[in-house]
Amino acid sequence: MRDDTAGRRSDRRLGVAQVRWVFWLIGLVLAVISLPGVLLAPGTNGVSRAVHLAAVGWLLLRWRAERRDGPSRAGWDGLDAAALFVLCLPATAFPAVGLFYAACYWRAVASSTRRAVVAISAYGAIFAAVLVVKEALPPQTAVGPAVGLVASSLLIHLVVVTMSRSETSLRAERELLAAVLENLETGVLATDEHGRLTMANDAARVLHPAPLVPTAPQDVVGRYGLFAPDGTTPLPADDLPLTRALRGELVRNQEVVMVSHVGRRTMLANGRAISGEDCEHRGAVLALHDVTDLKQAEATLRHQATHDSLTGLANRELLQQWLERAFDEQLRQPVALLVVDLDGFKTVNDSLGHSVGDAVLQSVGQRLREVVAGQGGVARLGGDEFAVLLEAADDGCVTVLAEELVRWLGEPFDLGPRHLVITASVGVATSASADRAEELVRNADLALYAAKEAGRSRYALFAPHLHEAVVRRLTLEADLRQAIAAGALRLDYQPIVDLRTGHLAGVEALSRWTHPQLGVISPCEFIPLAETTGLIVDLGAAVLRSACRQASQWRVRTPQSRSPWR
């Protein structure tokens, strides 16, 4: 957009150009009409004829130039006025008329349209008075020119006043439009029908590293630094929003990255062609909305949704996406998952506090990055549990990495005044043992439990029997709960004999379980299961009730004198 001073100058030039056309055509007509009189008037010398012919020739050339190229620059206004002034040289009534129009033309060129109205009115009054006085003196030859002069003055006065009012209204509308565009936060650009930039508001000028000058579409990319949404691929000239709009396309929210002195900005471009009443394209308009801050906020939210806030590692959600992508792509290369769990980490939190525990977790995350070193992705699953996903890794590489993890994580952690040694257990599973991502995670967890049961600070590879053992354990747990509630467990009583006397000193109640499908389940299997699951309390109560009931029955059936407990 232009400033107010430049706008007023442009409006004045526009008004002057319109007035110049009116007076210039009138002067040309006068020149043609006066030409026979100059050439044929008695007493006219050759110099007068030559000068007059030169003036008429100049006006004809100017008419041809202005018709071809539009209104000329102000530098030729003096010659135009001189050519019209020559019309007053012949000794006829036309000198007064020619002088009048020359003066009006000059005032219109040198002043604004409003001042031209005053000049026309003043000169019209003066020359009307002169011609009236001349009419009163012999010879009376100026009646026709006087009447024509007054009528022409009134007509031209009306034309100029009408143009002045129209220009005032247009100027007000342009000033309002300019104020609206300048106060928009959205950058607005306009071009002519050839795609050359012709207008830009303040928001658009701020975004551009170079002055906004008329630029051909094929040169816009190199001059103003436009890229595809990735920010690195230069935008093809045919895909420019402005080029598309010039082709007649409706551009809606096309994402463009613009690099300028204000940095790298992401813009949403909307545009369309500008059509006249004849439906011909006369240019294009483009609106650029800066969405850089919005994009950065979206990127921050996406990062927070897929990364752990404490360590900066990927979280469980992102790990799941990695696994699903690896299985969906049907990779022929094997995939391995290593699940890492710190041994005894709860003791650190309970004894030294959660701040020290957080520092330990951050150090563990950093060590995992260093050990993996681009071989795969590292994630924190939660608490003190981490995961490493390796792609295109054979069993040998996986084993070596697992050993490195156990060794590096067993090194002391330097936490200021404290040096902590925290070991880790690692469970390893490969895609050869799983058909889905969920199975791979389950297998790695099972291998981790096996490593912990084997003594911790070590790694374990998944084997099918680990899954079978877990399935059997879950099945036995559910069935044991039902068997205790239904009283399906029986008691075997083993006698206790006093070797000195040979008498029965008591009996030992032993719980036995016969599974309906699996048969006899050893107490070495279901007693530890009951202890770890908390069912041992219910089992003990059931055994105690059954044993007491049996002891009561024995007392009833056995006389006191023959009691085995004596």
C-alpha positions as CSV (number, residue, x, y, z in Angstrom):
1,M,0.0,0.0,0.0
2,R,1.1,3.6,-0.6
3,D,1.2,6.3,2.0
4,D,-1.4,9.1,2.1
5,T,0.9,11.7,0.4
6,A,1.6,9.4,-2.5
7,G,-2.1,8.6,-2.7
8,R,-3.0,12.2,-3.0
9,R,-0.4,12.8,-5.6
10,S,-1.7,9.8,-7.6
11,D,-5.3,11.1,-7.3
12,R,-4.2,14.5,-8.5
13,R,-2.3,13.0,-11.5
14,L,-5.4,11.0,-12.3
15,G,-7.7,14.1,-12.2
16,V,-5.2,16.2,-14.2
17,A,-4.9,13.5,-16.8
18,Q,-8.7,13.5,-17.3
19,V,-8.9,17.3,-17.5
20,R,-5.9,17.3,-19.9
21,W,-7.8,15.0,-22.3
22,V,-10.7,17.4,-22.4
23,F,-8.7,20.5,-23.0
24,W,-6.2,18.8,-25.3
25,L,-8.9,17.6,-27.6
26,I,-10.5,21.0,-27.7
27,G,-7.2,22.6,-28.5
28,L,-6.6,20.1,-31.3
29,V,-10.0,20.9,-32.8
30,L,-9.2,24.6,-32.6
31,A,-5.8,24.0,-34.3
32,V,-7.5,22.2,-37.1
33,I,-10.2,24.8,-37.5
34,S,-7.8,27.7,-37.4
35,L,-5.4,26.1,-39.9
36,P,-7.2,27.3,-43.1
37,G,-7.5,30.8,-41.6
38,V,-3.7,30.9,-40.9
39,L,-2.8,29.6,-44.3
40,L,-5.2,31.8,-46.2
41,A,-5.4,35.0,-44.2
42,P,-4.0,38.0,-46.0
43,G,-0.8,39.4,-44.6
44,T,0.2,36.3,-42.8
45,N,3.9,35.7,-43.3
46,G,5.7,32.4,-43.7
47,V,7.1,32.4,-40.2
48,S,3.6,32.5,-38.7
49,R,2.5,29.7,-41.0
50,A,5.5,27.6,-40.1
51,V,5.1,28.2,-36.4
52,H,1.4,27.4,-36.5
53,L,2.0,24.3,-38.6
54,A,4.6,23.2,-36.1
55,A,2.2,23.6,-33.2
56,V,-0.5,21.6,-35.0
57,G,2.0,18.9,-35.9
58,W,3.2,18.7,-32.2
59,L,-0.4,18.3,-31.1
60,L,-1.0,15.6,-33.6
61,L,2.1,13.7,-32.5
62,R,1.1,14.1,-28.8
63,W,-2.3,12.8,-29.6
64,R,-0.8,9.7,-31.3
65,A,1.6,9.1,-28.4
66,E,-1.1,9.5,-25.7
67,R,-3.5,7.2,-27.5
68,R,-0.8,4.5,-27.8
69,D,1.0,4.9,-24.4
70,G,-1.5,6.7,-22.2
71,P,-1.1,10.2,-20.7
72,S,2.4,11.5,-20.9
73,R,4.7,12.7,-18.1
74,A,4.5,16.3,-16.8
75,G,7.8,17.2,-18.5
76,W,6.0,17.9,-21.7
77,D,3.3,20.2,-20.3
78,G,5.2,23.4,-21.2
79,L,5.4,22.4,-24.9
80,D,1.8,21.5,-24.9
81,A,0.8,24.9,-23.5
82,A,3.1,26.7,-25.9
83,A,1.6,24.8,-28.9
84,L,-1.9,25.8,-27.8
85,F,-0.7,29.4,-27.2
86,V,0.5,29.6,-30.8
87,L,-3.2,29.5,-31.8
88,C,-3.6,33.1,-30.6
89,L,-1.1,34.4,-33.2
90,P,-3.5,34.8,-36.2
91,A,-5.3,38.1,-36.3
92,T,-8.7,36.5,-35.9
93,A,-11.2,35.9,-33.1
94,F,-9.5,32.6,-32.4
95,P,-6.5,34.2,-30.5
96,A,-8.8,35.0,-27.5
97,V,-10.4,31.6,-27.6
98,G,-7.0,29.8,-28.0
99,L,-5.4,31.9,-25.2
100,F,-8.3,31.0,-22.9
101,Y,-8.1,27.3,-23.5
102,A,-4.3,27.4,-23.3
103,A,-4.4,29.1,-19.9
104,C,-7.1,26.7,-18.7
105,Y,-5.1,23.8,-19.9
106,W,-2.0,25.0,-18.2
107,R,-3.8,25.6,-14.9
108,A,-5.3,22.2,-15.0
109,V,-1.9,20.6,-15.6
110,A,-0.1,22.6,-12.8
111,S,-2.9,22.4,-10.2
112,S,-5.3,20.0,-8.8
113,T,-8.8,19.4,-10.3
114,R,-10.4,21.7,-7.6
115,R,-8.0,24.6,-8.5
116,A,-8.7,24.0,-12.1
117,V,-12.4,24.7,-11.5
118,V,-11.5,28.1,-10.0
119,A,-9.1,28.8,-12.9
120,I,-11.7,28.0,-15.5
121,S,-14.3,30.1,-13.9
122,A,-11.9,33.1,-13.6
123,Y,-10.5,32.9,-17.1
124,G,-14.0,32.4,-18.5
125,A,-15.3,35.5,-16.8
126,I,-12.3,37.6,-17.9
127,F,-12.4,36.7,-21.5
128,A,-16.2,36.9,-21.7
129,A,-15.9,40.5,-20.5
130,V,-13.1,41.2,-23.0
131,L,-15.2,39.9,-25.9
132,V,-18.2,41.8,-24.8
133,V,-16.2,45.0,-24.9
134,K,-14.7,44.0,-28.2
135,E,-18.2,43.5,-29.6
136,A,-19.1,47.1,-28.8
137,L,-16.2,48.4,-30.9
138,P,-15.9,48.1,-34.7
139,P,-15.5,45.7,-36.3
140,Q,-18.1,43.5,-34.7
141,T,-16.5,40.1,-35.5
142,A,-16.5,38.3,-32.1
143,V,-20.2,37.5,-31.6
144,G,-19.9,33.9,-32.5
145,P,-16.7,33.2,-30.6
146,A,-18.0,35.1,-27.5
147,V,-21.2,32.9,-27.4
148,G,-19.1,29.8,-28.0
149,L,-16.7,30.8,-25.3
150,V,-19.4,31.3,-22.6
151,A,-21.1,28.0,-23.6
152,S,-17.9,26.1,-23.6
153,S,-16.8,27.6,-20.3
154,L,-20.1,26.5,-18.7
155,L,-19.9,23.0,-20.2
156,I,-16.2,22.5,-19.2
157,H,-17.0,23.9,-15.7
158,L,-19.8,21.3,-15.3
159,V,-17.5,18.4,-16.6
160,V,-14.7,19.3,-14.2
161,V,-17.0,19.8,-11.2
162,T,-18.5,16.3,-11.9
163,M,-15.1,14.8,-12.2
164,S,-14.0,16.4,-9.0
165,R,-17.0,15.1,-7.0
166,S,-16.4,11.6,-8.5
167,E,-12.7,11.7,-7.6
168,T,-13.5,12.9,-4.0
169,S,-15.8,9.9,-3.6
170,L,-13.3,7.5,-5.1
171,R,-10.5,9.0,-2.9
172,A,-12.6,8.4,0.2
173,E,-13.3,4.8,-0.7
174,R,-9.6,4.2,-1.5
175,E,-8.5,5.8,1.8
176,L,-11.0,3.6,3.7
177,L,-9.8,0.5,1.8
178,A,-6.2,1.4,2.4
179,A,-6.8,1.9,6.1
180,V,-8.5,-1.5,6.4
181,L,-5.7,-3.3,4.5
182,E,-3.0,-1.6,6.5
183,N,-4.5,-2.7,9.8
184,L,-5.0,-6.3,8.8
185,E,-2.6,-8.9,10.4
186,T,-3.0,-10.9,7.3
187,G,-0.6,-10.1,4.4
188,V,-2.4,-9.0,1.2
189,L,-0.8,-9.0,-2.2
190,A,-2.1,-8.0,-5.6
191,T,-0.8,-8.4,-9.1
192,D,-1.6,-7.3,-12.6
193,E,-2.7,-9.6,-15.3
194,H,1.0,-10.5,-16.0
195,G,1.6,-11.6,-12.5
196,R,3.7,-8.7,-11.5
197,L,3.3,-7.5,-7.9
198,T,1.6,-4.2,-7.8
199,M,0.3,-3.8,-4.2
200,A,1.1,-5.1,-0.7
201,N,-0.1,-4.0,2.7
202,D,2.1,-3.5,5.8
203,A,1.8,-7.1,7.0
204,A,2.9,-8.4,3.6
205,R,5.9,-6.0,3.5
206,V,7.1,-7.2,6.9
207,L,7.3,-10.8,5.6
208,H,9.4,-10.1,2.6
209,P,13.2,-9.8,2.7
210,A,13.4,-7.6,-0.3
211,P,11.4,-4.5,-1.4
212,L,8.1,-5.3,-3.1
213,V,8.8,-4.5,-6.7
214,P,7.0,-5.8,-9.8
215,T,8.3,-9.4,-10.2
216,A,7.5,-12.0,-12.8
217,P,6.0,-15.2,-11.4
218,Q,9.0,-17.3,-12.4
219,D,11.3,-15.1,-10.4
220,V,9.1,-14.9,-7.2
221,V,10.5,-18.1,-5.7
222,G,14.1,-17.0,-5.9
223,R,13.5,-13.5,-4.8
224,Y,11.2,-14.1,-1.9
225,G,12.4,-17.5,-0.6
226,L,9.3,-19.7,-0.9
227,F,9.4,-23.4,0.0
228,A,7.1,-26.4,0.3
229,P,5.7,-27.3,3.7
230,D,8.8,-29.3,4.5
231,G,10.8,-26.0,4.5
232,T,13.6,-27.3,2.3
233,T,12.1,-28.0,-1.1
234,P,11.8,-24.9,-3.3
235,L,8.2,-24.3,-4.4
236,P,7.8,-24.9,-8.2
237,A,6.7,-21.8,-10.0
238,D,3.6,-23.6,-11.3
239,D,2.6,-24.4,-7.8
240,L,2.9,-20.9,-6.4
241,P,-0.4,-19.7,-4.9
242,L,-0.1,-16.6,-7.0
243,T,0.4,-18.5,-10.2
244,R,-2.5,-20.8,-9.4
245,A,-4.7,-17.8,-8.7
246,L,-3.7,-16.2,-12.0
247,R,-4.7,-19.4,-13.8
248,G,-8.2,-19.0,-12.4
249,E,-7.9,-21.5,-9.6
250,L,-9.4,-20.9,-6.2
251,V,-6.5,-21.3,-3.7
252,R,-7.6,-22.5,-0.3
253,N,-5.2,-22.8,2.7
254,Q,-2.2,-23.8,0.7
255,E,0.7,-24.2,3.2
256,V,3.9,-22.3,2.2
257,V,7.1,-21.8,4.1
258,M,8.6,-18.3,3.6
259,V,12.2,-17.5,4.5
260,S,13.0,-13.8,5.1
261,H,14.8,-11.4,7.4
262,V,12.2,-12.2,10.1
263,G,13.0,-15.9,10.0
264,R,11.3,-19.0,8.7
265,R,7.6,-18.5,8.8
266,T,4.8,-20.9,7.8
267,M,1.9,-19.3,5.9
268,L,-1.5,-20.3,4.7
269,A,-2.2,-18.8,1.3
270,N,-5.7,-18.0,0.0
271,G,-6.2,-16.3,-3.3
272,R,-8.3,-16.0,-6.5
273,A,-8.2,-14.1,-9.8
274,I,-9.5,-10.6,-10.2
275,S,-12.0,-10.3,-13.0
276,G,-13.5,-7.3,-14.6
277,E,-17.0,-6.7,-15.9
278,D,-16.0,-8.3,-19.2
279,C,-15.0,-11.5,-17.2
280,E,-11.4,-11.2,-18.2
281,H,-8.6,-11.8,-15.7
282,R,-7.0,-8.5,-14.7
283,G,-4.7,-9.9,-12.0
284,A,-4.9,-11.8,-8.8
285,V,-5.2,-11.1,-5.1
286,L,-3.5,-13.3,-2.4
287,A,-3.9,-13.3,1.4
288,L,-1.1,-14.8,3.6
289,H,-2.0,-15.8,7.1
290,D,1.0,-16.4,9.4
291,V,0.4,-19.8,11.3
292,T,4.0,-20.3,12.5
293,D,3.1,-20.0,16.2
294,L,0.2,-22.3,15.7
295,K,2.4,-24.9,14.0
296,Q,5.0,-24.6,16.7
297,A,2.3,-25.1,19.4
298,E,0.9,-28.2,17.5
299,A,4.5,-29.6,17.2
300,T,5.0,-29.1,21.0
301,L,1.7,-30.8,21.8
302,R,2.6,-33.7,19.5
303,H,6.0,-34.1,21.1
304,Q,4.5,-34.0,24.6
305,A,2.0,-36.6,23.6
306,T,4.6,-39.0,22.4
307,H,7.6,-38.3,24.6
308,D,8.4,-38.7,28.3
309,S,8.6,-35.3,30.0
310,L,11.4,-36.4,32.5
311,T,13.9,-38.1,30.2
312,G,12.9,-36.8,26.8
313,L,12.7,-40.4,25.5
314,A,9.8,-41.8,23.5
315,N,6.9,-42.9,25.6
316,R,4.8,-46.1,25.5
317,E,2.4,-44.5,22.9
318,L,5.2,-43.7,20.5
319,L,6.8,-47.2,21.0
320,Q,3.5,-48.8,20.2
321,Q,3.4,-46.7,16.9
322,W,7.0,-47.9,16.1
323,L,6.0,-51.5,16.7
324,E,2.8,-51.3,14.7
325,R,4.5,-49.6,11.8
326,A,7.2,-52.3,11.8
327,F,4.6,-55.1,11.7
328,D,2.3,-53.4,9.2
329,E,5.1,-52.9,6.7
330,Q,5.7,-56.6,6.8
331,L,9.5,-56.1,7.2
332,R,11.6,-59.1,6.1
333,Q,14.3,-58.1,8.5
334,P,13.9,-59.2,12.1
335,V,12.9,-56.8,14.8
336,A,14.0,-57.1,18.4
337,L,12.6,-55.6,21.6
338,L,14.6,-55.2,24.8
339,V,12.8,-54.3,28.0
340,V,15.0,-52.9,30.7
341,D,14.0,-52.7,34.4
342,L,16.1,-51.3,37.2
343,D,16.7,-53.6,40.2
344,G,15.7,-52.3,43.5
345,F,14.9,-48.8,42.3
346,K,12.1,-48.4,44.8
347,T,14.7,-48.4,47.6
348,V,16.3,-45.3,46.0
349,N,13.0,-43.4,46.1
350,D,12.2,-44.5,49.6
351,S,15.6,-43.7,51.1
352,L,17.0,-40.8,49.1
353,G,13.8,-39.1,47.8
354,H,12.1,-38.8,44.4
355,S,14.4,-36.0,43.2
356,V,17.4,-38.3,43.4
357,G,15.2,-41.0,41.8
358,D,14.4,-38.6,38.9
359,A,18.1,-37.9,38.4
360,V,18.8,-41.6,38.3
361,L,16.1,-42.1,35.6
362,Q,17.5,-39.2,33.5
363,S,21.0,-40.7,33.8
364,V,19.7,-44.1,32.8
365,G,18.0,-42.6,29.7
366,Q,21.2,-40.9,28.7
367,R,23.2,-44.1,29.0
368,L,20.7,-46.0,27.0
369,R,21.0,-43.4,24.2
370,E,24.8,-43.7,24.3
371,V,24.7,-47.5,24.2
372,V,22.1,-47.8,21.5
373,A,23.8,-44.9,19.5
374,G,21.6,-44.9,16.5
375,Q,21.0,-48.7,16.3
376,G,17.4,-48.3,17.3
377,G,14.9,-46.3,19.3
378,V,14.8,-45.9,23.1
379,A,11.6,-45.4,25.1
380,R,10.5,-45.1,28.7
381,L,7.5,-47.3,29.4
382,G,6.9,-45.8,32.9
383,G,8.4,-45.9,36.3
384,D,11.8,-47.5,36.1
385,E,11.1,-49.6,33.0
386,F,12.6,-48.8,29.6
387,A,12.6,-50.3,26.2
388,V,14.9,-50.5,23.2
389,L,13.6,-51.3,19.7
390,L,16.1,-52.7,17.2
391,E,15.4,-53.1,13.5
392,A,17.4,-55.3,11.1
393,A,19.3,-56.9,14.0
394,D,20.3,-60.5,14.1
395,D,20.5,-62.6,17.3
396,G,24.2,-62.0,17.7
397,C,23.8,-58.2,17.7
398,V,20.8,-58.4,20.1
399,T,22.8,-60.5,22.6
400,V,25.8,-58.2,22.4
401,L,23.6,-55.2,23.0
402,A,21.8,-56.8,25.9
403,E,25.2,-57.6,27.5
404,E,26.3,-54.0,27.0
405,L,23.1,-52.7,28.6
406,V,23.6,-54.8,31.7
407,R,27.2,-53.8,32.0
408,W,26.8,-50.1,31.4
409,L,23.8,-49.7,33.6
410,G,25.7,-51.5,36.4
411,E,28.3,-48.8,36.4
412,P,28.1,-46.3,39.3
413,F,25.9,-43.2,38.8
414,D,27.7,-39.9,39.7
415,L,25.0,-37.8,41.3
416,G,27.0,-35.0,42.8
417,P,28.1,-36.0,46.3
418,R,26.5,-39.5,45.8
419,H,27.7,-42.5,43.8
420,L,24.9,-45.0,43.3
421,V,25.2,-48.5,41.9
422,I,21.9,-49.7,40.5
423,T,21.8,-52.9,38.4
424,A,19.3,-53.7,35.7
425,S,17.6,-56.8,34.3
426,V,16.9,-57.1,30.5
427,G,14.3,-59.2,28.7
428,V,14.8,-59.8,25.0
429,A,12.3,-60.9,22.4
430,T,12.5,-61.0,18.6
431,S,9.8,-60.8,15.9
432,A,10.5,-64.4,15.1
433,S,8.5,-65.4,18.2
434,A,5.6,-63.0,17.6
435,D,3.1,-62.3,14.9
436,R,1.8,-59.0,16.4
437,A,3.3,-56.0,18.2
438,E,1.4,-57.0,21.4
439,E,2.9,-60.4,21.4
440,L,6.4,-59.0,21.0
441,V,5.9,-56.8,24.1
442,R,4.4,-59.7,26.1
443,N,7.3,-62.0,25.2
444,A,9.9,-59.3,26.2
445,D,8.1,-58.9,29.5
446,L,8.2,-62.6,30.1
447,A,11.9,-62.7,29.4
448,L,12.4,-59.8,31.8
449,Y,10.6,-61.8,34.6
450,A,12.7,-64.8,33.9
451,A,15.9,-62.6,34.2
452,K,14.7,-61.3,37.6
453,E,13.9,-64.7,38.9
454,A,17.3,-66.0,37.8
455,G,19.1,-63.5,40.1
456,R,18.8,-60.1,38.5
457,S,21.5,-57.9,36.9
458,R,21.4,-60.1,33.8
459,Y,19.5,-60.6,30.6
460,A,17.2,-63.4,29.4
461,L,16.0,-64.4,26.0
462,F,12.4,-65.3,25.4
463,A,11.6,-69.0,24.9
464,P,8.3,-70.6,24.2
465,H,8.2,-72.5,27.6
466,L,8.1,-69.1,29.4
467,H,4.8,-68.3,27.8
468,E,3.5,-71.8,28.5
469,A,4.5,-71.5,32.1
470,V,2.6,-68.1,32.4
471,V,-0.5,-69.5,30.8
472,R,-0.4,-72.5,33.1
473,R,0.2,-70.2,36.1
474,L,-2.8,-68.0,35.2
475,T,-5.0,-71.1,34.6
476,L,-4.0,-72.7,37.9
477,E,-4.6,-69.4,39.8
478,A,-8.1,-69.1,38.5
479,D,-8.9,-72.8,39.1
480,L,-7.3,-72.8,42.6
481,R,-9.5,-69.9,43.6
482,Q,-12.6,-71.8,42.5
483,A,-11.4,-75.1,44.1
484,I,-10.9,-73.4,47.5
485,A,-14.3,-71.8,47.4
486,A,-16.0,-75.1,46.4
487,G,-14.0,-77.1,48.9
488,A,-12.5,-79.3,46.2
489,L,-9.2,-79.7,47.9
490,R,-8.8,-82.8,50.1
491,L,-6.7,-83.5,53.1
492,D,-4.4,-86.5,53.5
493,Y,-3.4,-87.2,57.1
494,Q,0.1,-88.5,57.8
495,P,0.5,-90.2,61.3
496,I,3.1,-89.0,63.7
497,V,4.3,-92.0,65.9
498,D,6.3,-91.8,69.2
499,L,9.2,-94.1,68.6
500,R,9.8,-94.6,72.3
501,T,6.3,-95.9,73.1
502,G,5.1,-96.9,69.6
503,H,1.9,-94.9,70.3
504,L,0.3,-92.5,67.7
505,A,1.3,-89.0,68.9
506,G,-0.7,-87.1,66.2
507,V,-1.3,-86.6,62.5
508,E,-0.1,-84.1,59.9
509,A,-2.8,-82.7,57.6
510,L,-1.6,-82.4,54.1
511,S,-3.5,-80.5,51.4
512,R,-3.9,-82.3,48.1
513,W,-5.5,-81.0,44.8
514,T,-6.7,-83.1,41.9
515,H,-7.4,-80.9,38.9
516,P,-10.4,-82.1,36.8
517,Q,-8.4,-81.7,33.5
518,L,-4.7,-81.6,34.6
519,G,-4.9,-84.3,37.2
520,V,-2.9,-84.3,40.4
521,I,-1.2,-80.9,41.0
522,S,1.8,-81.1,43.2
523,P,1.8,-79.1,46.4
524,C,5.2,-77.8,45.3
525,E,3.4,-76.0,42.5
526,F,0.1,-74.8,44.0
527,I,1.3,-73.9,47.5
528,P,3.8,-71.3,46.2
529,L,1.2,-70.0,43.8
530,A,-1.2,-69.6,46.7
531,E,1.4,-67.7,48.7
532,T,2.3,-65.2,45.9
533,T,-1.3,-64.5,45.0
534,G,-2.6,-64.2,48.6
535,L,-4.8,-67.3,48.3
536,I,-2.8,-69.0,51.1
537,V,-5.0,-67.3,53.7
538,D,-8.2,-68.8,52.3
539,L,-6.4,-72.1,51.7
540,G,-5.1,-72.2,55.3
541,A,-8.6,-71.4,56.7
542,A,-10.2,-74.2,54.6
543,V,-7.5,-76.7,55.7
544,L,-8.0,-75.8,59.4
545,R,-11.8,-76.1,59.2
546,S,-11.5,-79.5,57.5
547,A,-8.9,-80.8,59.9
548,C,-10.8,-79.7,63.0
549,R,-14.0,-81.3,61.6
550,Q,-12.1,-84.5,61.0
551,A,-10.6,-84.5,64.5
552,S,-14.0,-84.0,66.0
553,Q,-15.3,-87.0,64.0
554,W,-12.4,-89.1,65.3
555,R,-13.2,-88.3,68.9
556,V,-16.8,-89.2,68.5
557,R,-16.0,-92.6,66.9
558,T,-13.1,-93.5,69.3
559,P,-13.7,-94.1,73.0
560,Q,-11.7,-92.1,75.4
561,S,-9.8,-95.1,76.7
562,R,-8.7,-95.9,73.2
563,S,-8.0,-92.4,72.1
564,P,-5.0,-92.3,69.8
565,W,-3.9,-88.9,71.3
566,R,-3.3,-90.3,74.8
